[in-house]
Structures are given as structure tokens and as C-alpha cells.
């Protein structure tokens, strides 16, 4: 394990100390002076001249764990037995498991769940395939699928390394929305093979959540699966981000008293999330969106090798503005960053319209740090949890799938996404809303229920619901 990469985490040092040579206070002082904060001490073993203790330490992102460990090692009478990262300990053996809903206690139970009585259930589904939604896990189960090609900010790290993220997502599905899910990482990055594999396993699932698949392949994979499967397919990196961003913008615009159909929006970073965010904002009624990427503003009349960029150029930037980010941001009401840290300057924000809204969502380093423009921007949001107004996909995907599963939606359409955004925004009342609170916490227990309700209504209204829950009849 590379100890220098554990910054911003909790670690546990197991120390063996000779009590004749050193006092614990000396150890604590060495840890503190090296930048560590002791939060817990557990005595593991003790004798007349020796004690073994686990010291739990928290550190900030700027602290080098190696300095702390070397400081401890340099003390006479102390032996560093091992170092444990609490995050790694949490992942031992994986983070999820499966359990039977009903215990098998005798032969009668066995016959009903497996053989021979299960044959009656099999034939019922064979004769009427739709019964799979009521008689199997399909009713409440989502597949969380990745190829490991674009994991977090780590890049193409492959399917094995992607599995901890997919497991974590399955945990969130269950805890926040009681949706069962299973992490699946495919050992291929071939578009056709991925599509074929997902189609082949689809009978066991009520929905497909695509995750961490690189652009532009993710567009083709999602489009094809939406066309060829009759269950919802949702690429969370695109649409989850878009839904939560739009929810935040709804409340931000209320604070600055601007109408959504009159604002100018500049989006920096036209990848999967940038395109999805632009699409939902266009659907919401924004008329002037300018997308900016490496070579400046995307504009119709140019030829782009990336087919999605070509589509984007033809459907945005109505005034055909060209130039760099610094040029096109002038007079903009909203900046949305989905690119890389440090791309936006204070001077750029000063050229925006009055009461500018800045959503700097690059992780881990925003396009501009909030403290640099907090006296200029009316509202600021980021993708980080250590600043106010975190744009976090977790607010979206549990509730949107809960609603889609409960009405057996055949797809998750744009109307359902808009409804989910409106539900998230509505979780903050007029009295609560302020520049530092435009988006609810991921632990707000009302959010999933609110999303489910509006998503089901939108699915019914648009004709994609195949089951009408009793409360909506």
C-alpha cells in the first residue's frame, strides 16, 4: 500500500511500546507535530514492560502519511507493527452480500423454493413472461454495470479495480431506496460485446444502471440498449449529474430572481455529463447554451470528428458565438464546469452578468475554488462535500429507479428526469433556501419519496408505465 496516497482519510497505527523507554504522551506529540489528529486509542495487549495500542488518526488532504509514520518509527522504544486504512478495512471481502428472504428449514421448504414445486412457477412465467416481474427478483433489482474505462477521476483502470465503486453504488441503492442491485464489471471495452453481454443478462433485472463507461462509447451503448431492451437503461454519469444540476439551478435562479428562458449559460467540458446536462437544460426551456471544450466554443458550421459534438454544435449556441472560455463567458448568467480544475479565473467571473451563478463541478479540484469568488458570485456549487451545495448523483439515481421499478416503466424518459429534478429542488422550502443551501443533503429522507412520486406521475402521463400503483389509480 502506498501510504502517501492515504491523505484525507482515517488510518490506524498499531504500535508496540516499551513502557520503560517511552511514554504515550511522547508518541502523541510526535503524531500531532507531523500533522495527525488522534481520535481514538485502543489497548490491544499489555504487560509489565510492553503495551500494544491501535491509534486512530485523521489527516487532511495536505498531510503526508509518510511523515507521520517516520516520526513514529524514529522514537526509541516504539515499533510500528502495521498501518491500517479504515477505508481498506471496510472493503475486506467486499461490501455487500445476498441473503434469502425466507429460510429453508425442512424438505417442504426446499421443494417450494427449488424442486419440484418451483417448476410450477417456472411454467407460469413461461406461459406469461410478464409474470417474471412479480415472481422473480426482476421486480426490484437493478444491474450496476461498468467496463472500468472511466472510473471516478482515475481513468481507465479496468473491471477489477472498478468493482469497489459498483459495490458502493449497490449499497446506496439499498439504503436510500430499498432497491436491490448487483455490481457487474465486464472484462471488455468493445461496444458491441458490452451491448450483447447486457442484453444477455437483462432477463434477471428490472433496470440497468450504466456507470463509469468512457465517452463517446457510452452514448452508443446507452442508445442501443434503450432501443433494444424493454427495461429502463440509465447512464448515471450523464443523466444523474444532469438531474441534480438542474435541481440546483432551479433553486439558484430563484435566489437571483432570473427566469430560466432568459439566461445565458456557458458549459465547460462537453463530455458525457456536459452533453446530458445541456440536453436537460434545453428541455427545461433554456434558449442560450454555449458549450466550450479544448478548442473553444462549439458552433454550427464546423465539422467535428466526434458525432456528439456535431449534434451539440447544431442544437446549441444559437448566436454562433466563437472563442475561448474567457471570451464566451462575458455576460453569462451561469457557468457550469464539468472539465478540469483551475480553468476559470476570478477575472472571468467578473465579466459575467450581475449576480452570476457558478457551478464548478470538476473533482477533486473545481474549475475555481469557491473562496476565490464568494464575494462576486451570487450562488456557488461544486462536486465536493467539503463546500456548500454539493452536486451529487446520489440524490438522483435511488429515487428515479424506485419510481421506475414501482410503475414498471419501459424507459426513463426526459419528462421523468425533469420530474426528478423538480422533486429534488422542492425538498428545500422557500424559508430554507439561501445562497449556501440550494440542494438537499443526500441523507434527506424525503428526497427519494418525492422523486418516486413525481417520476411515477411523469411515467404514467407519458405512457411508459406498465403498472399503475394503487395510490395513483
Residue pairs with C-beta under 8 A, 6 or more apart in sequence:
1 83
1 85
1 88
3 65
3 66
3 69
3 83
4 64
4 65
4 66
6 59
6 65
6 85
7 59
7 60
7 61
7 62
7 63
7 64
7 65
8 59
8 60
8 61
9 58
9 59
9 85
9 86
9 87
10 39
10 56
10 57
10 58
10 85
10 86
10 87
11 56
11 57
11 59
11 65
11 83
11 84
11 85
11 86
12 54
12 55
12 56
12 57
12 83
12 84
12 85
12 86
12 89
13 31
13 54
13 55
13 57
13 68
13 69
13 72
13 80
13 82
13 83
14 44
14 52
14 53
14 54
14 55
14 80
14 81
14 82
14 83
14 84
15 27
15 52
15 53
15 55
15 72
15 78
15 79
15 80
15 81
16 50
16 51
16 52
16 78
16 79
16 81
17 24
17 27
17 50
17 51
17 52
17 53
17 77
17 78
17 79
18 49
18 50
18 77
18 78
19 49
19 50
19 51
19 77
20 49
20 77
21 76
21 77
22 75
22 76
22 77
22 78
24 41
24 53
26 75
27 55
27 72
27 75
27 78
28 38
30 71
30 72
30 74
30 75
31 38
31 55
31 57
31 68
31 71
31 72
32 38
33 71
34 63
34 67
34 68
34 71
35 59
35 60
35 62
35 63
35 64
35 67
35 68
36 57
36 58
36 59
36 63
36 68
37 57
37 58
37 59
38 55
38 56
38 57
39 56
39 57
39 58
40 54
40 55
40 56
41 53
41 54
41 55
41 56
42 53
42 54
42 56
43 51
43 52
43 53
44 52
44 53
44 54
45 51
45 52
46 52
52 81
56 86
57 68
59 65
59 68
65 83
69 80
69 83
72 78
72 80
73 80
91 164
91 167
94 167
95 164
95 167
95 168
95 170
95 171
96 167
96 170
96 171
96 174
96 183
100 113
102 109
102 113
103 109
104 110
104 113
111 117
111 118
112 118
121 135
124 131
124 135
125 131
125 132
125 135
125 136
132 138
132 203
133 139
133 206
133 408
133 467
136 204
137 180
137 204
138 203
138 204
138 205
138 206
139 206
139 405
140 178
140 179
140 180
140 206
140 405
141 179
141 180
141 181
141 182
141 204
141 205
141 206
141 207
142 173
142 179
142 180
142 181
142 182
142 205
142 206
142 207
142 208
142 209
142 401
142 405
143 181
143 182
143 184
143 198
143 201
143 202
143 204
143 205
143 207
143 208
143 209
144 166
144 169
144 170
144 173
144 181
144 182
144 183
144 184
144 209
144 211
145 166
145 184
145 185
145 186
145 198
145 208
145 209
145 210
145 211
146 159
146 162
146 165
146 166
146 184
146 185
146 186
146 210
146 211
146 212
146 213
147 159
147 162
147 185
147 186
147 188
147 189
147 194
147 212
147 213
148 156
148 157
148 158
148 159
148 160
148 161
148 162
148 185
148 189
148 212
149 156
149 189
149 212
149 213
149 214
149 217
150 156
150 212
150 213
150 214
150 215
150 218
150 237
151 157
151 161
151 162
151 165
151 212
152 165
152 212
152 363
153 363
153 364
154 161
156 189
156 214
159 185
159 186
159 187
160 185
162 185
162 212
163 183
163 185
165 211
165 212
166 183
166 184
166 185
166 211
167 183
169 181
169 183
169 209
169 211
169 236
169 397
170 181
170 182
170 183
172 394
172 397
172 398
173 179
173 180
173 181
173 397
173 398
173 401
174 180
174 181
176 394
176 398
176 399
176 442
176 448
177 398
177 399
177 401
177 402
177 448
177 452
178 402
179 398
179 401
179 402
179 405
181 209
184 201
186 193
186 194
186 197
188 194
188 197
189 214
189 217
191 217
191 220
191 221
194 213
194 217
194 221
195 221
195 224
195 225
195 228
198 208
198 221
198 225
198 229
199 225
199 228
199 229
202 208
202 229
202 231
205 231
206 231
206 232
206 405
206 408
207 231
207 232
207 233
207 234
207 401
207 404
207 405
208 225
208 229
208 231
208 232
208 233
208 234
209 234
209 235
209 236
209 397
209 401
210 218
210 221
210 222
210 225
210 233
210 234
210 235
210 236
210 237
211 235
211 236
211 237
212 237
213 221
213 235
213 237
215 271
215 272
215 308
216 272
216 306
216 307
216 308
218 235
218 237
218 238
218 272
219 272
219 275
219 308
221 235
222 233
222 235
222 238
225 233
226 233
226 411
230 410
231 410
232 401
232 404
232 409
232 410
232 411
232 412
233 411
233 412
234 240
234 397
234 400
234 401
234 412
235 272
235 276
236 393
236 396
236 397
237 272
237 273
237 393
238 272
238 273
238 275
238 276
239 276
239 280
239 396
239 412
239 417
240 393
240 396
240 397
240 400
241 273
241 276
241 277
241 338
241 361
241 391
241 393
242 273
242 276
242 277
242 279
242 280
242 281
242 417
243 280
243 395
243 396
243 400
243 417
243 420
243 421
243 424
244 391
244 392
244 393
244 395
244 396
244 421
244 424
244 439
245 277
245 280
245 336
245 359
245 361
245 391
246 277
246 280
246 281
246 284
246 418
246 421
247 395
247 420
247 421
247 422
247 423
247 424
247 425
247 439
248 359
248 381
248 389
248 391
248 425
248 438
248 439
249 260
249 281
249 334
249 357
249 359
250 260
250 421
250 422
250 425
251 425
251 428
251 433
251 438
251 439
252 334
252 357
252 378
252 379
252 381
252 438
253 259
253 260
253 263
253 357
254 433
255 378
255 379
255 433
255 434
255 435
255 438
256 333
256 355
256 357
256 378
256 379
258 333
258 355
260 284
260 285
260 286
261 285
261 286
261 287
262 287
263 286
263 288
263 333
263 334
264 288
264 290
264 331
264 332
264 333
264 334
264 353
265 281
265 286
265 288
265 289
265 290
265 332
265 333
265 334
265 335
265 336
266 289
266 290
266 292
266 325
266 328
266 329
266 332
266 334
266 335
266 336
267 274
267 277
267 278
267 289
267 290
267 291
267 292
267 336
267 338
268 274
268 292
268 293
268 325
268 335
268 336
268 337
268 338
268 339
268 343
268 344
268 367
269 292
269 293
269 337
269 338
269 339
269 340
269 362
270 278
270 291
270 292
270 293
270 298
270 308
270 309
270 312
271 338
273 338
274 291
274 336
274 338
274 339
275 308
275 312
277 336
277 338
278 289
278 291
278 312
278 316
279 414
280 414
280 417
280 418
280 421
281 289
282 289
282 315
282 316
283 414
283 417
283 418
284 418
284 421
287 318
288 317
288 318
288 319
289 316
289 317
290 297
290 298
290 316
290 317
290 321
290 328
290 332
291 297
291 298
291 312
291 313
291 316
291 317
292 298
292 324
292 325
292 328
293 309
293 339
296 322
296 323
296 324
296 325
296 327
296 328
297 317
297 321
297 322
297 323
297 324
297 327
297 328
298 304
298 309
298 312
298 313
298 316
298 317
299 313
299 317
299 320
299 321
299 322
300 313
300 314
300 317
300 320
301 313
301 320
302 313
303 310
304 310
304 313
321 328
322 328
325 343
325 344
325 348
326 345
326 348
326 351
329 335
329 344
329 348
329 349
329 351
329 352
330 351
330 352
331 351
331 352
331 353
332 352
332 353
332 356
333 352
333 353
333 355
333 356
333 357
334 356
334 357
334 358
334 359
335 344
335 349
335 352
335 356
335 357
335 358
335 359
335 360
335 367
336 359
336 361
337 343
337 344
337 358
337 359
337 360
337 361
337 362
337 366
337 367
337 368
338 361
338 362
339 362
339 367
340 362
340 365
340 367
341 362
341 364
341 365
341 366
341 367
342 365
342 367
342 368
343 362
343 367
343 368
344 358
344 360
344 367
344 368
345 368
346 368
346 372
346 373
346 376
349 356
349 358
349 368
349 373
349 376
349 377
350 376
355 378
356 376
356 377
356 378
357 377
357 378
357 379
357 380
358 368
358 370
358 373
358 377
358 379
358 380
358 381
359 380
359 381
359 382
359 391
360 366
360 367
360 368
360 369
360 370
360 380
360 381
360 382
361 367
361 381
361 382
361 383
361 391
362 383
363 383
363 384
364 384
366 382
366 383
366 384
366 387
370 377
370 380
370 382
370 387
370 388
373 380
374 380
378 435
379 389
379 435
379 438
380 387
380 388
380 389
380 435
381 388
381 389
381 390
381 391
381 438
381 439
382 389
382 390
382 391
383 390
383 391
383 392
384 390
385 392
388 436
388 437
389 436
389 437
389 438
389 439
390 439
391 439
392 439
392 442
394 442
395 424
395 439
395 440
395 442
395 447
396 420
396 424
396 451
398 448
398 451
399 420
399 423
399 447
399 448
399 449
399 450
399 451
399 452
399 455
400 412
400 416
400 417
400 420
400 451
400 455
402 448
402 451
402 452
402 455
403 409
403 416
403 420
403 451
403 452
403 453
403 454
403 455
403 456
403 459
404 412
404 416
404 455
404 459
406 452
406 456
406 467
406 469
407 456
407 459
407 460
407 465
407 466
407 467
407 468
407 469
407 472
408 465
408 466
408 467
409 416
409 459
409 464
409 465
409 466
410 464
410 466
411 464
413 458
413 459
413 462
413 464
415 458
415 461
415 462
416 455
416 458
416 459
416 462
416 464
418 458
419 451
419 454
419 455
419 457
419 458
420 451
420 454
420 455
422 454
423 447
423 450
423 451
423 453
423 454
423 455
424 439
424 440
424 447
424 450
424 451
426 450
427 440
427 444
427 446
427 447
427 450
428 437
428 438
428 439
428 440
440 446
440 447
456 465
456 469
456 472
457 472
459 465
460 468
460 472
